[in-house]
Amino acid sequence: MIMVVINMTNRYFDLNTYYRKIFGCRVQKITIDAGLSCPNRDGTISTGGCIYCNSKGSGTGAYAKGLTIKDQLIKSKKALSKRYKAKKFIAYFQSFSNTYAPVGKLKSLYDEALAVDDVVGLSIGTRPDCVDKPVLELLQSYEKNYLIWIEYGIQSVHDETLAFINRGHDFKCFKDIIDVTKTTDIKICAHVILGLPNENKKQMLETARAIAGLGIDGIKLHLLYVVKGTRLEKLYNAGDYKCLEQQEYVNLVCGFLELIPENMVIQRLTGDPHYKELAAPAWSLNKMKTLALIKDTLEKRDSWQGKFNQGRF
């Protein structure tokens, strides 16, 4: 078990600190596009996907350009080694649902990534309804020699919100797969979106409290920004959706952090929209300012991750 270390410079247990405790060096995640799909787009559940998701499914488009997983890793390794002095890497299968394929195919994809020098683990982004016992057994088989995370998109604990955004599953689906995953040694990360349509501050902090009680290992917080060509953009253009203001989002993040356990790894505090795809809000392109505001706001509140978590130790 990794010893909890709150970085009081940031006032939360950040991913870099977590990696350094394990590997003793700078570790960077490399985003992988494996060319997989999603049951919320291929007609199994729906063809439209979530209202905020475009045709790339948060991916880079690298697969469509003919780049293999090995190619993507080697190219990114070179850049990240130079920029961050990173020595080890996590292959992050990000775009669409990266457990949505036969187990044999998944094994070949994961094996290809782990065969690249200095790749020390996998982080698998997926949906709670795209994981079953055979998939978990496959991921567990790597755990002895590699760091393995599975990242479940939940976005909100409110079923009415999940239905409105066309998520295609409810909160119970998420809780059920969490219970199964916790029988393994695989680390669990939940993705949550702040600023979803029709949700107020009280509801978003209810999501924080619910996530805090699940006994998971990490979390990613995302701002809901409007991507061009999505159904969310239509709502935004019609005046039926209003984006969060920057300080409003910052305050929500700080409130969220205060409610979750101090041993939960904070893998992300905001998103990274591509400037060519972004419709709104413009402030979301300045990630560094948002992170600085979060730090400043925590200091002004004399606050930190887990401050109001009842299970804090």
PyMOL commands that set and color helices and strands:
alter all, ss='L'
color gray80, all
select helices_A, chain A and resi 15-23+69-84+103-114+128-130+133-142+159-164+171-181+201-212+231-237+246-259+282-285+287-300
alter helices_A, ss='H'
color red, helices_A
select strands_A, chain A and resi 27-32+88-93+119-126+147-155+187-194+218-223+226-227+265-268+278-280
alter strands_A, ss='S'
color yellow, strands_A
deselect
rebuild
show_as cartoon
